[in-house]
């Protein structure tokens, strides 16, 4: 089993270095009053604002939790949890399902992003016929972030829905660096980008591409896109810490949903290099596309996520299929008032 898990964690060494000095699993401080938790993220993204808000507003602190985030690219966010260097990661449930199919024991305890944060944009000078998107895409190069990531999975699925063969009709370009699609299109190395906010807004403001010609939040609907995933061992070891974490995250979610001005101020702290106008337009799109709708994960939203991952060919779990029963533990969600 250990050999299987380390095989999954191909970037384990990088994750360990990045997290040196941090204890990933929930651990009490020397005073015994604070529980430290590291959440690994694949990118530093606007969709994760409810998590950032819970940290910024002190909701975790009030629960006796010291929650920190660390950005680990190339799939290392999953590996960090598998190795015990992070308590949890924020990302797609399909990443947990892919790991579980190879022997891991991961589960999601709360939702964060309820729509696919994926948009297709064309480099300036590349023409897409809205009445024949499939025909327009044939032969083009599509920058689709890292191999096996949510952006690529959703893009492969949507290409197939359009009747295209991703291995023959287009060329998929992968890059582990978040936001690399911006430079790839700017330099002419790719024609189309499958991108996410806030990079989408940056590309529009810089004139690299125009508005999206495909919006996957619209195409796929309610979707368990990014969630809090931890190991079943962590949940069993300290269920009270999980309960406190989910409670604080829920408060961060409520704050972002109800306080747009406050959310904008937190976004400005999290993305200091972004122009305020880009942050404003990015948040406007995020609210319009309904990224946030509480921390619950519906069976229907999970089904969409897993269906997309299987159809894209990245999730192969036919021998032990991921289901709501074996990959979700929503018992820690706050009770409705």
C-alpha positions in Angstrom: 0.0 0.0 0.0 2.8 2.5 0.9 4.5 1.8 -2.4 1.2 2.6 -4.2 0.8 5.9 -2.4 4.3 7.0 -3.0 3.8 6.1 -6.7 0.9 8.6 -6.7 3.1 11.2 -5.1 5.5 11.8 -7.9 6.3 15.3 -6.7 6.5 14.4 -3.1 10.0 15.7 -2.6 9.0 19.1 -3.9 6.0 19.2 -1.7 8.1 18.2 1.4 10.6 21.0 0.7 8.0 23.6 0.2 6.3 22.6 3.5 9.4 22.1 5.6 8.9 23.4 9.1 5.1 22.9 8.8 3.1 20.1 10.4 0.5 19.0 7.9 -1.7 16.9 10.1 -3.7 18.7 12.7 -1.3 19.3 15.7 -1.6 21.2 18.9 0.8 24.1 19.7 3.1 23.9 22.7 0.4 25.6 24.8 -2.1 23.0 23.6 -4.7 25.8 22.8 -4.2 26.0 19.0 -4.5 23.4 16.3 -2.3 24.1 13.2 -3.6 23.0 9.8 -1.9 23.4 6.4 -4.1 23.6 3.4 -2.3 23.0 0.1 -3.7 24.7 -3.0 -2.9 24.0 -6.7 -3.1 27.7 -7.5 -3.7 30.9 -5.6 -7.2 31.5 -7.1 -10.1 33.9 -6.7 -12.4 31.0 -6.3 -10.9 30.1 -3.0 -11.9 33.5 -1.5 -14.2 31.9 1.1 -11.1 30.1 2.6 -9.0 33.2 2.5 -11.9 35.2 4.1 -12.2 32.7 7.0 -8.5 33.2 7.6 -8.5 37.0 7.2 -11.6 37.5 9.3 -10.3 35.4 12.1 -13.0 32.7 12.0 -10.5 29.9 12.2 -8.7 31.6 15.0 -11.9 31.9 17.0 -12.2 28.1 16.7 -8.7 27.6 18.0 -7.3 26.8 14.6 -4.2 28.1 13.0 -4.9 27.6 9.3 -2.3 28.4 6.7 -2.3 27.9 2.9 0.6 26.9 0.7 0.6 26.9 -3.1 1.9 23.7 -4.6 1.7 23.2 -8.4 1.9 20.2 -10.6 -0.3 18.0 -8.5 1.9 18.5 -5.4 -1.1 19.7 -3.4 -2.6 16.2 -3.4 0.8 14.6 -2.8 1.3 16.8 0.3 -1.8 15.3 1.9 -0.8 11.8 0.9 2.6 12.3 2.6 1.2 13.9 5.7 2.9 17.3 5.0 -0.5 19.0 4.7 -3.7 18.4 6.6 -5.8 18.9 3.5 -6.0 20.4 0.0 -8.4 22.6 -1.8 -9.2 21.3 -5.2 -11.4 18.9 -7.3 -12.9 15.8 -5.7 -11.9 14.0 -8.9 -8.3 14.4 -7.7 -9.2 12.5 -4.6 -11.0 9.9 -6.6 -8.0 9.4 -8.9 -5.7 9.0 -5.9 -8.2 6.6 -4.2 -8.4 4.5 -7.3 -4.6 3.9 -6.7 -5.0 3.0 -3.1 -5.3 6.3 -1.2 -8.0 7.0 1.4 -9.1 10.6 0.8 -12.5 12.3 1.3 -14.1 15.7 1.0 -15.6 17.4 4.0 -16.9 20.7 2.5 -17.4 22.5 -0.7 -16.0 25.8 -1.8 -16.4 26.4 -5.6 -19.8 25.4 -7.0 -19.1 26.0 -10.7 -16.3 25.0 -13.1 -13.9 28.0 -13.0 -12.9 27.3 -16.7 -13.3 29.6 -19.7 -12.1 29.3 -23.3 -10.6 32.4 -24.8 -8.9 33.0 -28.2 -5.7 34.9 -28.8 -6.2 38.2 -30.5 -6.2 37.5 -34.3 -7.7 34.0 -33.9 -11.3 33.8 -35.2 -13.9 31.6 -33.6 -17.2 31.2 -35.3 -19.8 31.1 -32.6 -22.0 29.0 -34.9 -19.3 26.5 -35.5 -17.0 26.3 -32.5 -16.0 22.7 -33.2 -15.0 23.6 -36.8 -13.1 26.7 -35.6 -11.1 24.7 -33.1 -9.8 22.0 -35.5 -6.1 22.2 -35.8 -5.6 24.8 -33.1 -3.3 24.6 -30.1 -5.1 24.8 -26.7 -3.2 25.7 -23.5 -4.9 23.6 -20.8 -2.8 24.0 -17.7 -1.3 21.0 -16.0 -2.0 17.4 -17.2 -4.6 15.8 -15.0 -5.8 19.0 -13.4 -9.4 20.2 -13.3 -8.9 22.7 -16.1 -7.6 20.0 -18.5 -10.2 17.4 -17.4 -13.1 19.8 -18.0 -11.6 20.9 -21.3 -11.2 17.4 -22.6 -14.8 16.6 -21.6 -16.1 19.7 -23.4 -14.1 19.0 -26.5 -15.7 15.5 -26.7 -19.1 17.0 -26.2 -18.4 19.2 -29.2 -17.6 16.0 -31.2 -13.9 16.6 -31.3 -11.1 14.1 -30.6 -8.7 15.9 -28.3 -5.8 13.6 -29.4 -6.3 14.3 -33.1 -8.4 17.4 -33.8 -6.5 19.8 -31.6 -3.2 20.0 -29.8 -3.3 20.2 -26.0 -0.4 22.1 -24.5 0.2 21.4 -20.8 2.2 23.5 -18.3 2.4 23.1 -14.6 2.9 26.8 -13.9 -0.3 28.6 -12.9 -1.1 31.4 -15.4 1.2 30.1 -18.0 -1.6 30.2 -20.6 -1.2 34.0 -20.6 2.4 33.9 -21.7 1.8 31.0 -24.1 -0.9 33.0 -26.0 1.0 36.3 -25.7 4.1 34.7 -27.4 2.0 32.9 -30.0 2.8 29.4 -28.8 -0.9 28.6 -28.3 -4.1 29.8 -30.0 -6.7 29.1 -27.4 -6.5 29.1 -23.6 -8.6 27.1 -21.1 -8.2 29.6 -18.3 -9.6 30.5 -14.9 -10.2 33.6 -12.9 -8.2 35.7 -12.0 -6.0 35.0 -15.1 -9.0 35.4 -17.4 -9.4 39.0 -16.2 -5.7 39.7 -16.5 -5.6 38.5 -20.1 -8.6 40.6 -21.0 -7.1 43.7 -19.4 -3.8 43.2 -21.2 -5.4 42.7 -24.6 -4.0 39.2 -25.0 -7.5 37.7 -25.5 -11.1 38.9 -25.6 -14.1 37.8 -23.7 -14.7 34.0 -23.4 -16.3 32.2 -26.3 -17.1 29.2 -24.1 -18.1 29.4 -20.4 -18.0 26.1 -18.6 -19.9 27.5 -15.6 -22.8 27.8 -17.9 -22.1 24.6 -19.9 -21.8 22.3 -16.9 -24.0 24.0 -14.3 -23.7 23.2 -10.6 -20.5 21.3 -10.1 -18.4 20.2 -7.2 -15.4 22.0 -8.7 -13.2 22.8 -5.7 -13.6 21.3 -2.2 -11.7 20.7 1.0 -10.2 17.2 0.9 -8.3 15.5 3.7 -7.5 11.9 4.6 -10.0 9.6 6.3 -7.3 9.1 8.9 -7.2 12.8 9.8 -11.0 12.8 10.2 -11.0 9.8 12.4 -8.1 11.1 14.5 -9.6 14.5 15.3 -13.2 14.9 14.2 -13.7 17.9 16.5 -11.0 19.8 14.6 -12.8 19.0 11.3 -16.1 20.3 12.7 -14.4 23.5 13.8 -12.7 23.9 10.4 -15.9 23.4 8.5 -17.8 25.8 10.8 -15.2 28.6 10.2 -15.1 27.9 6.5 -18.9 28.2 6.3 -18.6 31.6 8.0 -16.1 32.7 5.4 -18.4 31.5 2.7 -21.3 33.4 4.1 -19.2 36.6 4.4 -18.1 36.4 0.8 -21.6 35.8 -0.5 -23.2 38.6 1.5 -20.5 41.2 1.6 -19.2 42.0 -1.9 -17.2 45.1 -0.8 -15.5 43.2 2.0 -14.7 40.3 -0.4 -13.1 42.8 -2.7 -10.9 44.1 0.1 -9.7 40.6 1.0 -9.1 39.9 -2.7 -6.9 43.0 -2.9 -4.8 41.6 0.0 -4.5 38.2 -1.6 -3.7 39.5 -5.1 -1.6 42.6 -4.4 -0.1 42.6 -8.0 -3.5 42.8 -9.7 -5.0 46.1 -10.7 -8.1 47.0 -8.6 -10.1 47.2 -11.8 -9.2 43.7 -12.7 -10.1 42.4 -9.3 -13.5 44.2 -9.5 -14.3 42.7 -12.9 -13.1 39.3 -11.9 -15.3 39.3 -8.8 -18.2 40.6 -10.9 -17.9 37.6 -13.2 -17.5 35.2 -10.3 -20.7 36.4 -8.6 -22.6 36.4 -11.9 -21.5 32.8 -12.6 -22.5 31.7 -9.1 -19.2 30.2 -7.9 -20.3 30.3 -4.3 -23.4 28.7 -2.8 -22.5 27.4 0.6 -20.2 24.6 1.8 -22.6 21.7 1.1 -21.9 19.3 -1.8 -25.0 17.8 -3.4 -25.0 14.3 -4.8 -25.9 15.9 -8.2 -22.9 18.3 -8.1 -20.6 15.4 -7.2 -22.1 13.3 -10.0 -21.3 16.0 -12.6 -17.7 16.2 -11.4 -17.1 12.4 -11.5 -18.9 12.0 -14.8 -16.7 14.7 -16.4 -13.5 13.1 -15.0 -14.4 9.6 -16.2 -15.5 10.8 -19.7 -12.3 12.8 -20.0 -10.4 9.5 -19.4 -8.5 10.7 -16.3 -10.6 8.9 -13.7 -10.5 5.1 -14.1 -12.3 3.7 -11.1 -14.6 1.0 -12.6 -13.3 -1.6 -10.2 -14.1 0.5 -7.1 -16.2 3.5 -8.3 -16.1 6.7 -6.2 -19.6 7.5 -4.8 -21.0 10.1 -2.4 -20.9 7.4 0.2 -17.2 6.6 0.0 -15.7 10.0 -1.0 -17.9 12.5 1.0 -18.2 13.1 4.7 -20.7 15.9 5.2 -21.5 15.1 8.8 -19.5 18.2 9.9 -21.6 20.7 8.0 -23.3 23.3 10.2 -26.9 22.5 11.0 -29.5 24.8 9.3 -30.7 27.5 11.6 
